[in-house]
Amino acid sequence: MGGTVTGEHGVGMEKINEMCVQFRTAELNQFHAVKHAFDPRGLLNPGKAVPTLARCAEFGAMHVHNGELPHPELERF
């Protein structure tokens, strides 16, 4: 059908796994870079809106190289 998992409303918890499927690793990395720039301590809605890298790896949509996820400085939930 096309489209996106979310439009005018936030991602929250219901749609977060679909983001791991809809977006490539490079795009998710960009999302995390922007989030980290504005929220370096990860205090704002942790685990919501932008899927954590660990969640995408668990969901099977992120490449894990030699047991290492990209962005080791980001907190894993």
Backbone as a chain_set.jsonl record, in Angstrom:
{"seq": "MGGTVTGEHGVGMEKINEMCVQFRTAELNQFHAVKHAFDPRGLLNPGKAVPTLARCAEFGAMHVHNGELPHPELERF", "coords": {"N": [[0.806, -1.18, 0.0], [2.117, 1.196, 0.411], [3.18, 4.388, 1.74], [3.675, 5.548, 5.166], [4.575, 4.39, 8.494], [3.658, 6.103, 10.343], [2.024, 9.24, 10.523], [0.703, 12.08, 11.122], [0.755, 11.708, 13.847], [2.717, 10.655, 16.694], [5.234, 8.022, 16.985], [5.513, 6.409, 19.269], [4.982, 3.484, 21.24], [3.557, 1.535, 19.924], [4.065, 1.442, 17.142], [6.75, 1.19, 16.827], [8.399, -1.059, 16.2], [7.837, -1.437, 13.51], [9.208, 0.643, 12.352], [11.79, -0.3, 12.296], [11.683, -1.984, 10.179], [10.785, -0.397, 8.068], [12.762, 1.574, 7.673], [16.158, 1.88, 6.588], [19.37, 0.795, 7.901], [21.225, 2.93, 7.753], [19.514, 5.144, 7.724], [18.237, 4.888, 10.216], [20.479, 5.252, 11.822], [20.955, 7.958, 11.308], [18.645, 9.09, 12.446], [19.161, 8.477, 15.135], [21.495, 9.955, 15.542], [20.569, 12.608, 15.341], [18.686, 12.619, 17.443], [20.437, 12.124, 19.585], [21.98, 14.446, 19.476], [20.212, 16.397, 20.41], [19.389, 15.309, 22.786], [21.491, 14.233, 24.617], [21.801, 12.712, 26.953], [19.754, 10.932, 26.892], [17.228, 11.299, 28.105], [14.711, 12.107, 27.28], [11.697, 10.733, 26.598], [12.638, 7.876, 26.607], [13.361, 5.091, 24.549], [11.172, 5.458, 22.924], [9.591, 6.819, 19.976], [12.034, 6.927, 18.357], [13.364, 3.968, 17.33], [15.357, 1.942, 19.456], [18.738, 0.919, 18.864], [19.373, -1.641, 19.728], [16.85, -2.795, 19.892], [16.093, -2.922, 17.177], [18.037, -4.672, 16.243], [17.331, -6.957, 17.665], [14.843, -7.333, 16.548], [15.607, -8.071, 14.095], [16.305, -6.453, 11.978], [18.585, -4.965, 11.758], [21.993, -4.716, 10.986], [24.475, -6.48, 12.648], [27.778, -6.33, 13.368], [30.436, -8.41, 13.941], [29.473, -8.857, 16.525], [29.081, -6.293, 17.432], [27.125, -3.438, 17.761], [26.321, -0.515, 15.804], [27.113, 2.82, 16.912], [28.083, 2.721, 19.77], [27.996, 4.439, 21.913], [25.401, 5.063, 22.497], [22.68, 4.493, 24.683], [21.427, 1.288, 25.489], [18.31, -0.348, 25.689]], "CA": [[0.0, 0.0, 0.0], [2.948, 2.391, 0.462], [2.965, 5.253, 2.894], [4.571, 5.427, 6.309], [3.948, 3.806, 9.678], [3.072, 7.185, 11.125], [1.881, 10.484, 9.783], [0.598, 13.261, 11.968], [0.92, 11.355, 15.253], [4.013, 10.078, 17.009], [5.445, 6.59, 16.847], [5.219, 5.785, 20.555], [5.405, 2.096, 21.414], [2.796, 0.64, 19.055], [4.568, 1.369, 15.774], [8.202, 1.319, 16.82], [9.036, -2.173, 15.496], [7.682, -1.242, 12.074], [10.264, 1.556, 11.9], [12.97, -1.121, 12.032], [11.471, -2.585, 8.865], [10.588, 0.636, 7.054], [13.958, 2.37, 7.44], [17.438, 1.171, 6.509], [20.296, 1.047, 9.001], [21.787, 4.282, 7.62], [18.487, 6.107, 8.132], [18.092, 4.776, 11.674], [21.666, 5.892, 12.401], [20.738, 9.405, 11.239], [17.651, 9.415, 13.481], [19.82, 8.432, 16.44], [22.443, 11.067, 15.631], [19.789, 13.819, 15.629], [18.161, 12.487, 18.813], [21.563, 12.261, 20.513], [22.399, 15.853, 19.472], [19.273, 17.167, 21.228], [19.127, 14.62, 24.054], [22.683, 13.389, 24.779], [21.698, 11.794, 28.099], [18.661, 9.996, 26.647], [16.195, 11.483, 29.119], [13.416, 12.44, 26.679], [10.964, 9.573, 26.069], [13.566, 6.796, 26.249], [12.781, 3.923, 23.905], [9.998, 5.81, 22.126], [9.759, 7.697, 18.826], [13.112, 6.393, 17.53], [13.664, 2.656, 17.9], [16.736, 1.759, 19.895], [19.495, 0.046, 17.981], [19.247, -3.011, 20.231], [15.517, -3.286, 19.518], [16.107, -3.282, 15.761], [18.854, -5.879, 16.107], [16.495, -8.054, 18.149], [13.757, -7.493, 15.585], [16.22, -8.678, 12.921], [16.378, -5.517, 10.866], [19.81, -4.183, 11.806], [23.206, -5.506, 10.851], [25.387, -6.498, 13.786], [29.07, -6.751, 12.828], [31.328, -8.946, 14.978], [28.853, -8.69, 17.837], [29.055, -4.876, 17.798], [26.14, -2.571, 17.129], [26.817, 0.84, 15.59], [26.857, 3.816, 17.958], [28.194, 2.136, 21.108], [27.778, 5.46, 22.944], [23.978, 5.184, 22.779], [22.177, 3.563, 25.688], [20.58, 0.188, 25.022], [17.233, -0.617, 26.633]], "C": [[0.857, 1.256, 0.0], [2.692, 3.189, 1.717], [3.98, 5.03, 3.994], [3.822, 4.815, 7.484], [3.279, 4.867, 10.534], [3.006, 8.441, 10.271], [1.89, 11.653, 10.735], [0.794, 12.968, 13.446], [2.272, 10.691, 15.463], [4.047, 8.568, 16.865], [5.082, 5.871, 18.134], [5.753, 4.37, 20.643], [4.731, 1.159, 20.414], [3.446, 0.422, 17.7], [6.086, 1.282, 15.693], [8.904, 0.169, 16.097], [8.931, -2.026, 13.985], [8.729, -0.276, 11.523], [11.538, 0.789, 11.582], [12.885, -1.766, 10.656], [11.445, -1.514, 7.783], [11.882, 1.358, 6.696], [15.203, 1.499, 7.427], [18.314, 1.567, 7.692], [20.853, 2.465, 8.941], [20.779, 5.339, 8.063], [18.273, 6.074, 9.647], [19.283, 5.418, 12.38], [21.525, 7.408, 12.385], [19.717, 9.851, 12.281], [18.311, 9.475, 14.853], [20.812, 9.579, 16.611], [21.714, 12.366, 15.978], [19.252, 13.766, 17.056], [19.27, 12.704, 19.828], [22.042, 13.715, 20.591], [21.506, 16.697, 20.388], [19.066, 16.582, 22.622], [20.294, 13.678, 24.366], [22.602, 12.41, 25.944], [20.524, 10.827, 27.974], [17.529, 10.081, 27.646], [14.791, 11.675, 28.539], [12.78, 11.209, 26.03], [11.888, 8.42, 25.676], [12.834, 5.589, 25.665], [11.546, 4.187, 23.078], [10.424, 6.717, 20.984], [10.853, 7.235, 17.874], [13.473, 5.034, 18.119], [15.119, 2.559, 18.317], [17.433, 0.785, 18.96], [19.39, -1.405, 18.424], [17.898, -3.602, 19.839], [15.497, -3.71, 18.056], [16.937, -4.542, 15.53], [18.054, -7.094, 16.557], [15.361, -8.344, 17.18], [14.283, -8.086, 14.277], [16.391, -7.745, 11.749], [17.646, -4.678, 10.88], [21.009, -5.109, 11.746], [24.073, -5.359, 12.102], [26.693, -7.091, 13.284], [29.992, -7.171, 13.965], [30.775, -8.724, 16.383], [28.74, -7.253, 18.298], [27.959, -4.155, 17.027], [26.775, -1.218, 16.844], [26.421, 1.745, 16.754], [26.929, 3.221, 19.363], [27.944, 3.147, 22.229], [26.301, 5.618, 23.308], [23.528, 4.098, 23.744], [21.28, 2.511, 25.052], [19.546, -0.114, 26.091], [16.9, -2.081, 26.637]], "O": [[0.36, 2.314, -0.385], [2.053, 2.706, 2.652], [5.017, 4.402, 3.782], [2.594, 4.731, 7.476], [2.424, 4.553, 11.362], [3.849, 8.66, 9.401], [2.948, 12.159, 11.11], [0.982, 13.898, 14.23], [2.896, 10.222, 14.511], [3.021, 7.924, 16.65], [4.418, 4.835, 18.101], [6.855, 4.088, 20.173], [5.276, 0.103, 20.092], [3.382, -0.682, 17.16], [6.648, 1.3, 14.597], [9.918, 0.4, 15.437], [9.832, -2.441, 13.256], [9.097, -0.366, 10.352], [12.291, 1.184, 10.692], [13.909, -2.06, 10.041], [12.014, -1.698, 6.707], [12.084, 1.718, 5.536], [15.295, 0.512, 8.156], [18.036, 2.541, 8.391], [20.943, 3.134, 9.97], [21.151, 6.32, 8.707], [18.144, 7.121, 10.281], [19.117, 6.057, 13.42], [21.927, 8.077, 13.336], [19.905, 10.88, 12.931], [18.063, 10.392, 15.636], [20.953, 10.117, 17.709], [22.186, 13.139, 16.812], [19.346, 14.746, 17.795], [19.068, 13.394, 20.828], [22.465, 14.169, 21.654], [21.989, 17.606, 21.062], [18.62, 17.281, 23.533], [20.115, 12.461, 24.381], [23.272, 11.377, 25.923], [20.317, 9.991, 28.853], [16.93, 9.066, 28.002], [13.796, 11.435, 29.224], [13.28, 10.707, 25.023], [11.91, 8.03, 24.509], [11.829, 5.129, 26.207], [10.927, 3.25, 22.575], [11.5, 7.313, 21.027], [10.607, 7.16, 16.67], [13.849, 4.952, 19.288], [16.008, 3.039, 17.614], [16.795, -0.068, 18.342], [19.326, -2.305, 17.586], [17.813, -4.78, 19.491], [14.937, -4.756, 17.728], [16.574, -5.384, 14.708], [18.091, -8.14, 15.909], [14.968, -9.499, 17.016], [13.503, -8.549, 13.445], [16.602, -8.202, 10.626], [17.769, -3.753, 10.076], [21.027, -6.162, 12.384], [24.36, -4.248, 12.548], [26.717, -8.232, 12.822], [30.293, -6.373, 14.852], [31.525, -8.436, 17.316], [28.343, -7.003, 19.436], [27.876, -4.248, 15.802], [27.682, -0.805, 17.567], [25.484, 1.44, 17.492], [25.926, 3.22, 20.077], [27.704, 2.755, 23.371], [25.98, 6.241, 24.32], [23.938, 2.942, 23.639], [20.469, 2.819, 24.179], [19.871, -0.135, 27.278], [16.011, -2.51, 27.373]]}, "num_chains": 1, "name": "protein.A"}
